[in-house]
Amino acid sequence: MRIMIWCANLISAGGGARLLSNLLPAMARQEDIDLVRLVISSETRFKERIDITGCPNIDIVYFGGSIQSPEGSALLADCHVVYFFWPHGPEYVKVHIPAICTFHDTTVMDFVPHYLTGAVVQQCWRISKVWIDNMTSVVVSSHHVKSRLIEHFGPQCNEAHVVEHAILPSANLTSAAVSADLALRLPQEYVVYPSNVSPHKNHYNLLLAYSRFTESSKVPLVLFGYNTELLHSVPPHWPDHLYIPTLISLMNRIGLRLDEDVYPMGFISDADVIPLVRNAQALVMPSLSEGGGSYPVEEALRLGVPVLCSDIPVMREHLARHSADIVWFDPESPDSIAQALSRLFANYAHYKASAVEGMNDPSESWDDVAKKYIHVFRLAYMKHYGMV
């Protein structure tokens, strides 16, 4: 089989890129896979993020044009199926071979930021429906997302294939130290939240909670992820961002001190992620909406780091596979988050021991995930050509 992964639009710099960098070589390693061609925007600098040594059947092409252009059609011509890895945003463009996409989440319809109009949300719904209506097969990242697709788009989504991939996104857990320049910016002890600053990631309630957490000066909050560095902006020099000014004004009102109570690190290198999480006292995940679960939560538990987590259905689904005791909280309530932080540190020895004991819980490999995707691709191929 010859597979085209089409991702000419930008993808998430965090979870999306990390998923793709693990899934691509795993697909290429599978039996009877002659070619996996990834078409992706050069702006992602994806070739610099992935080691494809030993995978001669991987072809990564930087291209930002239409799949129907002469260049796009030429890239597609020798492939059996096309997999649209990231359908969140771009309009669907018709192709004439079996087409599969993954709906990673339905966040824009389940959690609407205060600055989006109804017209914008309706447009997102319309674009998503066109994708669903034109796919040979649809993959979702959790049973939760499948249930949300059925709710939003109807019973046709009962046919969606669930392929979970909230598993360990890094094979290398050996690095113990962060880079020297990052180490100089970190407190000695901290709770970490790795995330971009989209409103559904819930920094607002987390910051409110931290202002009510009595141990915040002893165990400050470290934030890293896309645009978190903008929290260092000082009025009247407001950053040109839809949501960051809201968080800056909140921190000013509630008296959270930069680089004392809260340390915004910005986007850090892949090599620094594991040691930064490993050295944390705990990882907090306050998100109001997710798709398949959380890679940072998975990493923390594999490193023996205690986790505090939003009590939302998708995270319950994800963490049912783990034996560690999780400190659950209501993400809509700053008081619930603050109480969870206090509960964790009042019983820290217990939660730490539980996390360490669960470090070796059984888990699927990326090859297991890739096999499931390729099975869906083969079924789509047979469906498209009337073989089933």
ABEGO torsion letter per residue (X at the ends): XBBBBBAABBBBABAAAAAAAAAAAAAAABBGBABBBBBBBAAAGAAAABBABGBAABBBBBBABBAABAAAAAAAAABABBBBABABGBBBBBBABBBBBBBABAAAAABBBAABBAAAAAAAAAAAAAAAAABABBBBABAAAAAAAAAAAEAAAAABBBBBABBBABABAABABBBAAAAAABBABBBBBBBBABAAAGAAAAAAAAAABAAAAABBBBBBEBGAAAAABBOABBBBBAAAAAAAAAAAAAGBBBGAABBBAEBBBAAAAAAAAAABABBBBABABBBAEBAAAAAAAAAGBBBBBBBBAAAAAAAAABABBBBBBBAABAAAAAAAAAAAAAAAAAAAAAAAAAAABBBBBAAAAAAAAAAAAAAAAAAAAGAX
